[in-house]
Amino acid sequence: MVLLFTVAALFMMPSGLITSAQKRTSQRSSKPKPTSQSTTTPKKSSSAVDALGPPPPVPALRQKREDQEVTPGDVISVNTTEVMIPVTVRDESGRLVSELTRNDFRVFENDRLQPLSDLALRQVPVDVVLMVDASSSVAANLDDFRRAAEGFATRLASEDRISLIKFDDRIELLQDWTHSRFQLHRALSRIEPGMFTRFNDALLLAAREQFGETKSRRAVIVLSDGIDSGRGTSTLEEALQSLLRAQVSVYVVSNTEISRATKRSELDALTKGSDSAVRFNQLRIDDLREGLRVLDGSEQMLAQLTAATGGRLYKPQSFAGLEATYAEVAEELRHQYAIYYTPLNKARDGSFRRVRVEMTNPAYQSQTRVGYFAPKS
């Protein structure tokens, strides 16, 4: 399985996430100041602005140290032996199940049944990183993402936090942690399209640099086809290990179905022509077939990634369906259980512990991450 890997050294980018403040400093050094145009967000109607609430002060974004490292001791957010596992439960029809009790769950660590100490439904705040692939594959549909992201934020509880990362040629932190819809709205307006996709680097940096020592549930929701351009320096295995170390659930809203439909339509049109036309367009036909093959492989990879971290893979049929998809993710986070237990294995050895959650009712299916890294003394 993709999970049983070891990494000799975790990748660390020289400069980490690029903050908005750093980007603006770079822009001021290379561009003349505008004389007549405002750099603020375009004005909206008073009712729309009022709905966002009063604007809070701009946060001071954290500056990342170049020598920052992640060690096994940083993995568990609690400094005791208690472990928290987020679990989603669905019935045979795929509907979310609530009102379960501790007796409905059985938790195994390395195949050993564990005594449960507590269970809570939606009482643990969630920290959510919204990530958007702003490369050429989705650049024309960023407005759809902005609307979906704002709709998602309205469904979060007041104690939940959200941050925003854009990735393409670069990985940029547009908004650090905030409770404010107004701050998110302003950050979304700063998304600009790029070219290539550093998917693996973006996931690794989000896991490594955005989640600290809080005891909240942690989720990354990323809009992407998952196809890495190969221009970064980290692998998917390294990114997955960092996500598991940070105890982050990954939800991927994949545009692979949208891209597949476009490629198949063009391929059908080219292959239905005359023999001479097919020969003339053979290079493009081969390119489309290869593109479809890459999309198939990417979907399999994304399914493994989301299953390993306890998240979910969504494949909307159109960008117009993004709002409904993000609303579904928010609904799942609202109905997620937090299961607490004290491992029978007391060793603080930094080892990876595989976790399995079973339901006493066989009609219910549970979904959680495959395990966690124990703390290391």
Secondary structure, DSSP 8 states (H G I E B T S, - for coil): -TTS---SS----SS-SEEHHHHHHHHHHHS---SS---S-----HHHHHHH-------------TT----GGGS-SSSSS-EEEEEEEE-TTS-B--S--GGGEEEEETTEEE-EEEEEES-S-EEEEEEEE-STTTGGGHHHHHHHHHHHHHTS-TT-EEEEEEESSSEEEEEEEES-HHHHHHHHTT----S---HHHHHHHHHHHS--S--SEEEEEEES-----S-SS--HHHHHHHHHHTT-EEEEE--HHHHHHHHHHHHHHHHTS-HHHHHHTHHHHHHHHHHHHHHHHHHHHHHHHHHHHT-EEE--SSGGGHHHHHHHHHHHHHT-EEEEE--S----B--EEEEEEEESSTT-EEE--SEEE--B-
